[in-house]
Amino acid sequence: MKIENVETFLIKIPFTAGGELKDWKAWNTLDYVLMRIDTDAGISGWGDAFGYGAAQATYGAVKHMIAPALIGEDARDIAGISHRLQKANHIWGRYGVTMFAIGGADIALWDIAGKAAGKPVHELLGGRVHESLPAYASLFKYQDPEIVAERSAHAVANGYRHVKLHETEVAETRAAREAVGPDVAIMLDTNCPWTPREAREAAARLAEFDLYWLEEPIYPPEDFDALAELQLQTGIPIAAGENACTAFEFAKMMDAGAASFVQPSVTKVGGITEYRKVAMLAEARGVQCVPHSPYFGPGFLATLHLLAADPNAFLAEHIYLDVEAYPYGALNHPDGCSFRVPDGPGLGADPDSNVLRDYRVEA
């Protein structure tokens, strides 16, 4: 089953997040880099390379670096293609857009494999353990205690028992805790703002709010020794990994004891093939794998399949906003506060062609 064609799509979908985004005010569209791989067997698969602020660069990497190398390859050779693409492109770096582009291709190949077998991806991964997956509400960064309180309460009113903030200050964290009460888990994603010393001081200020985890508190994010020391000194569980690529980087993270929760992102880490390696490393080391997945495209469906086949999985990330159009319609919406695992062949569905047509833009 030879690869005949690869088409790359840059998609921009407007959204609203329930309040003004002060630091993120320029962020008003969800930018996706999707790719469709066509084979001579008439089977096509859809992939998702990490986009957002890097969308233009990722699009270029997919179109000019990865897509040409796929033509003529056997689509069934998923592990081999992943290895060859990583090896051939290592000179450009095993982080960032290179791995994003490779990950998008890998997801599309798994979609093809499932369609060819007439089975959902989770069956190819060993079988479905979970019929559905509870979600946590992942809020945007507002830097406004009143909005944080309102959005946190809104999520809990809709049934969520886990709420993640993207804040750095005590006032917003206190507002969320007071809004949701003591029995709802609060996670705090700070997006790498502090030195190790600043992180220790911030953790001391935040200790009273009983954080379920403190996510990426230190810059640079690959300072695993500092993360391990922070977790040991403060007793607050650390979550990290959305910025890590490849299983090798995650092995370093876990060997350092840097995190209680590791967060591989299937669109960043190198696709389903590389994500599986990370999950196996986490299980062997007794670390909880909770994927980073604030997406609505094929990467989101791929994440659901990976979680469905993982006996230790317990939470899926749901980016808590309103999007003008959803690539997968009902599959993008939680049922209550849980996501149903798709059971169709491959990823379970193809993106809505009307959404792709209406929101596709020139790179």
C-alpha positions as CSV (number, residue, x, y, z in Angstrom):
1,M,0.0,0.0,0.0
2,K,2.1,2.9,-1.3
3,I,1.7,6.5,-0.4
4,E,0.8,8.5,-3.5
5,N,0.0,12.0,-2.3
6,V,0.2,14.2,0.8
7,E,-2.0,17.3,1.1
8,T,-1.4,19.9,3.8
9,F,-4.1,22.2,5.3
10,L,-3.7,25.3,7.4
11,I,-6.9,25.8,9.3
12,K,-7.9,28.9,11.4
13,I,-11.1,28.6,13.5
14,P,-12.2,31.6,15.6
15,F,-13.1,31.0,19.2
16,T,-14.3,32.8,22.3
17,A,-13.1,31.9,25.8
18,G,-15.6,33.7,28.1
19,G,-13.5,36.7,28.9
20,E,-10.6,38.9,27.9
21,L,-7.3,37.2,27.4
22,K,-4.7,39.8,28.6
23,D,-1.5,38.1,27.8
24,W,-3.1,36.0,25.0
25,K,-5.2,38.8,23.5
26,A,-3.7,38.3,20.0
27,W,-4.8,34.6,20.2
28,N,-8.3,34.6,18.7
29,T,-8.2,31.6,16.3
30,L,-7.3,28.0,16.8
31,D,-4.7,27.3,14.1
32,Y,-4.3,23.7,13.0
33,V,-1.9,22.0,10.5
34,L,-3.7,19.0,9.2
35,M,-2.4,16.6,6.6
36,R,-4.1,13.9,4.5
37,I,-2.1,11.0,3.3
38,D,-3.5,9.2,0.2
39,T,-2.5,5.6,-0.8
40,D,-2.8,3.6,-4.0
41,A,-5.3,1.4,-2.2
42,G,-7.8,4.2,-2.1
43,I,-7.4,4.6,1.7
44,S,-6.6,8.1,3.1
45,G,-5.6,9.0,6.6
46,W,-5.7,12.2,8.5
47,G,-2.9,13.6,10.7
48,D,-2.5,16.6,13.0
49,A,0.8,18.5,13.4
50,F,1.0,20.9,16.3
51,G,0.1,24.4,15.1
52,Y,-1.2,27.3,17.1
53,G,1.5,30.0,17.3
54,A,3.9,27.8,15.3
55,A,1.3,26.9,12.5
56,Q,3.1,28.7,9.6
57,A,6.4,27.1,10.5
58,T,4.9,23.7,11.1
59,Y,3.0,23.9,7.8
60,G,6.3,24.6,6.0
61,A,8.0,21.6,7.7
62,V,5.2,19.3,6.7
63,K,5.0,20.5,3.2
64,H,8.6,20.8,2.3
65,M,10.5,18.4,4.6
66,I,8.2,15.5,5.5
67,A,5.6,15.2,2.7
68,P,8.1,14.7,-0.1
69,A,9.9,12.0,1.9
70,L,6.6,10.0,2.3
71,I,5.9,9.6,-1.4
72,G,6.4,6.0,-2.4
73,E,6.7,4.7,1.1
74,D,4.7,1.7,2.3
75,A,2.0,3.1,4.5
76,R,1.9,-0.1,6.6
77,D,5.5,0.5,7.7
78,I,4.6,2.9,10.5
79,A,7.5,2.2,12.9
80,G,10.0,2.2,10.0
81,I,8.8,5.5,8.6
82,S,8.9,7.1,12.0
83,H,12.4,5.9,12.5
84,R,13.6,7.0,9.1
85,L,12.0,10.4,9.3
86,Q,13.5,11.1,12.7
87,K,17.0,10.0,11.6
88,A,16.9,11.8,8.3
89,N,15.8,15.1,9.9
90,H,17.8,15.0,13.2
91,I,20.1,17.7,11.9
92,W,17.3,20.2,12.0
93,G,16.6,19.3,15.7
94,R,14.6,16.6,17.5
95,Y,12.3,19.3,19.0
96,G,9.8,21.7,17.7
97,V,8.4,21.9,14.3
98,T,10.4,19.0,12.9
99,M,8.9,16.6,15.4
100,F,5.5,18.2,15.1
101,A,5.5,17.5,11.4
102,I,6.7,13.9,11.9
103,G,4.0,13.4,14.5
104,G,1.3,14.6,12.1
105,A,2.4,12.0,9.5
106,D,2.5,9.3,12.1
107,I,-1.1,9.9,13.2
108,A,-2.3,9.8,9.6
109,L,-0.5,6.5,9.1
110,W,-2.2,5.0,12.1
111,D,-5.6,6.2,10.7
112,I,-4.8,4.4,7.5
113,A,-3.8,1.2,9.3
114,G,-7.1,1.2,11.2
115,K,-9.1,1.8,8.1
116,A,-7.3,-0.9,6.2
117,A,-8.0,-3.4,9.0
118,G,-11.6,-2.2,9.5
119,K,-10.8,-1.5,13.2
120,P,-10.5,1.5,15.4
121,V,-7.0,2.5,16.3
122,H,-7.5,1.5,20.0
123,E,-7.9,-2.1,18.9
124,L,-4.6,-1.9,17.0
125,L,-3.1,-0.6,20.3
126,G,-4.1,-3.6,22.2
127,G,-7.8,-3.2,22.8
128,R,-10.2,-0.7,24.5
129,V,-10.0,-0.6,28.3
130,H,-12.2,2.5,28.6
131,E,-15.5,3.1,26.9
132,S,-15.4,6.8,27.8
133,L,-12.9,9.1,29.5
134,P,-13.6,11.7,32.2
135,A,-12.4,15.1,31.1
136,Y,-11.0,18.1,33.0
137,A,-11.8,21.6,32.1
138,S,-8.7,23.5,30.9
139,L,-9.3,27.2,31.2
140,F,-7.5,30.0,29.3
141,K,-5.3,32.6,31.0
142,Y,-7.4,35.6,32.2
143,Q,-5.3,37.4,34.9
144,D,-8.5,38.5,36.4
145,P,-9.8,36.9,39.6
146,E,-13.5,37.6,38.8
147,I,-13.3,36.0,35.4
148,V,-11.3,33.0,36.8
149,A,-13.9,32.5,39.5
150,E,-16.8,32.7,37.0
151,R,-15.2,30.3,34.5
152,S,-14.2,27.9,37.2
153,A,-17.7,27.9,38.7
154,H,-19.2,27.5,35.2
155,A,-17.1,24.4,34.6
156,V,-18.2,22.9,38.0
157,A,-21.8,23.7,37.3
158,N,-21.4,21.7,34.1
159,G,-20.2,18.7,36.1
160,Y,-16.4,19.0,36.0
161,R,-14.5,17.8,39.0
162,H,-11.1,18.8,37.8
163,V,-10.4,22.4,36.6
164,K,-7.0,23.6,35.3
165,L,-6.0,27.2,35.5
166,H,-3.4,29.0,33.3
167,E,-2.5,31.6,35.9
168,T,0.6,32.5,38.0
169,E,-0.8,34.6,40.8
170,V,-2.3,33.9,44.2
171,A,-5.4,36.1,43.6
172,E,-6.6,34.1,40.6
173,T,-5.9,30.8,42.3
174,R,-7.7,31.8,45.5
175,A,-10.7,33.0,43.4
176,A,-10.9,29.7,41.7
177,R,-10.7,27.7,45.0
178,E,-13.3,29.9,46.6
179,A,-15.6,29.5,43.6
180,V,-15.4,25.7,43.3
181,G,-15.0,24.7,47.0
182,P,-12.7,22.2,48.6
183,D,-13.8,19.1,46.8
184,V,-12.9,20.0,43.2
185,A,-9.4,19.4,42.1
186,I,-7.5,22.5,40.9
187,M,-4.5,22.2,38.6
188,L,-2.3,25.2,37.9
189,D,-0.4,25.4,34.6
190,T,2.0,28.3,34.8
191,N,3.7,27.9,31.3
192,C,7.4,28.0,32.5
193,P,7.6,31.5,34.1
194,W,10.0,31.2,37.0
195,T,13.6,30.5,38.0
196,P,14.0,27.6,40.5
197,R,14.2,30.2,43.3
198,E,11.1,32.0,42.1
199,A,9.3,28.7,41.7
200,R,10.0,27.8,45.4
201,E,8.7,31.1,46.6
202,A,5.6,30.9,44.4
203,A,4.9,27.3,45.5
204,A,5.0,28.5,49.1
205,R,2.5,31.1,48.4
206,L,0.2,28.6,46.5
207,A,0.5,25.8,49.0
208,E,-2.8,26.7,50.9
209,F,-4.9,26.0,47.8
210,D,-4.2,22.2,47.8
211,L,-3.1,22.0,44.1
212,Y,-3.7,18.7,42.4
213,W,-0.6,19.5,40.4
214,L,1.6,22.4,39.6
215,E,2.4,22.4,35.9
216,E,5.6,23.6,34.2
217,P,6.7,26.1,36.9
218,I,10.3,26.5,35.8
219,Y,12.1,27.9,32.8
220,P,13.7,26.3,30.9
221,P,11.2,23.3,31.0
222,E,14.1,20.8,30.4
223,D,15.7,21.7,33.8
224,F,14.6,18.4,35.2
225,D,16.9,18.5,38.2
226,A,15.3,21.7,39.3
227,L,11.8,20.4,38.9
228,A,12.7,17.3,40.9
229,E,14.1,19.4,43.7
230,L,11.1,21.7,43.7
231,Q,8.7,18.7,44.0
232,L,10.8,17.2,46.8
233,Q,11.0,20.4,48.8
234,T,7.4,21.6,48.4
235,G,5.5,18.3,48.3
236,I,3.3,19.7,45.5
237,P,3.0,17.2,42.6
238,I,4.7,18.5,39.5
239,A,3.2,18.0,36.0
240,A,5.5,18.4,32.9
241,G,6.1,17.3,29.4
242,E,4.0,19.2,26.9
243,N,7.2,20.8,25.6
244,A,9.2,17.5,25.5
245,C,9.7,15.6,22.3
246,T,10.7,11.9,21.9
247,A,10.8,9.1,24.5
248,F,14.5,9.9,25.1
249,E,13.6,13.3,26.6
250,F,10.8,11.8,28.7
251,A,13.2,9.1,30.0
252,K,15.6,11.8,31.2
253,M,12.6,13.6,32.9
254,M,11.4,10.5,34.7
255,D,14.8,9.3,35.7
256,A,15.4,12.7,37.3
257,G,12.2,12.3,39.3
258,A,11.0,15.6,37.8
259,A,7.3,15.0,37.6
260,S,4.5,12.9,39.2
261,F,2.4,13.5,36.0
262,V,4.0,13.4,32.6
263,Q,2.1,15.1,29.7
264,P,3.2,13.9,26.3
265,S,1.3,15.7,23.5
266,V,0.7,13.3,20.5
267,T,1.0,16.2,18.0
268,K,4.3,17.3,19.5
269,V,6.1,14.2,20.8
270,G,6.3,12.4,17.4
271,G,2.8,10.9,17.0
272,I,1.2,7.8,18.2
273,T,4.3,5.7,17.7
274,E,6.4,7.9,20.0
275,Y,3.7,8.5,22.5
276,R,3.3,4.8,23.1
277,K,7.0,4.6,24.1
278,V,6.5,7.4,26.6
279,A,3.5,5.8,28.1
280,M,5.4,2.5,28.5
281,L,8.3,4.3,30.2
282,A,5.8,6.0,32.5
283,E,4.1,2.8,33.5
284,A,7.5,1.1,34.2
285,R,8.5,4.0,36.4
286,G,5.2,4.4,38.3
287,V,4.6,7.8,36.8
288,Q,1.0,8.8,35.8
289,C,0.7,9.7,32.1
290,V,-1.9,12.5,31.5
291,P,-1.6,13.7,27.9
292,H,-1.5,17.3,26.9
293,S,-4.3,17.6,24.4
294,P,-6.0,21.0,24.0
295,Y,-7.1,20.1,20.5
296,F,-10.1,19.4,18.3
297,G,-8.5,17.9,15.2
298,P,-7.1,14.4,14.5
299,G,-4.6,14.8,17.4
300,F,-7.5,14.9,19.8
301,L,-9.1,11.7,18.4
302,A,-5.6,10.0,18.5
303,T,-5.3,11.0,22.2
304,L,-8.7,9.4,23.0
305,H,-7.6,6.1,21.3
306,L,-4.3,6.1,23.2
307,L,-6.2,6.7,26.5
308,A,-8.8,4.1,25.7
309,A,-6.1,1.5,25.4
310,D,-4.2,2.5,28.6
311,P,-5.4,0.7,31.7
312,N,-3.9,3.5,33.8
313,A,-5.6,6.4,32.0
314,F,-8.0,8.5,34.0
315,L,-8.3,12.0,32.6
316,A,-8.6,13.7,29.1
317,E,-8.0,17.4,28.7
318,H,-10.8,19.5,27.3
319,I,-9.9,23.0,26.3
320,Y,-12.8,25.0,27.8
321,L,-14.0,27.5,25.2
322,D,-16.5,27.9,22.4
323,V,-15.3,27.3,18.9
324,E,-17.1,28.6,15.8
325,A,-16.9,25.2,14.0
326,Y,-15.8,21.8,15.2
327,P,-13.9,19.5,12.8
328,Y,-15.5,16.4,14.2
329,G,-18.9,17.7,15.4
330,A,-20.3,15.7,18.3
331,L,-17.0,13.8,18.8
332,N,-15.5,17.1,19.9
333,H,-18.1,17.6,22.7
334,P,-18.0,15.7,26.0
335,D,-21.1,13.7,26.9
336,G,-21.6,15.3,30.3
337,C,-18.0,15.5,31.4
338,S,-16.7,12.5,29.6
339,F,-15.6,11.9,26.0
340,R,-16.9,8.9,24.2
341,V,-14.1,6.8,22.5
342,P,-14.7,6.6,18.8
343,D,-15.4,3.1,17.5
344,G,-15.2,3.6,13.7
345,P,-12.3,2.4,11.7
346,G,-9.0,4.3,12.1
347,L,-9.4,7.4,14.2
348,G,-13.2,6.9,14.0
349,A,-14.1,9.7,11.6
350,D,-12.7,12.1,9.0
351,P,-12.7,15.9,9.5
352,D,-15.8,17.7,8.3
353,S,-15.1,18.7,4.7
354,N,-17.2,21.8,5.1
355,V,-15.2,23.0,8.1
356,L,-12.0,22.4,6.1
357,R,-13.3,24.3,3.1
358,D,-14.6,27.3,5.2
359,Y,-11.7,27.7,7.5
360,R,-8.7,26.8,5.3
361,V,-6.3,29.7,4.7
362,E,-3.2,30.2,2.6
363,A,0.1,29.6,4.4
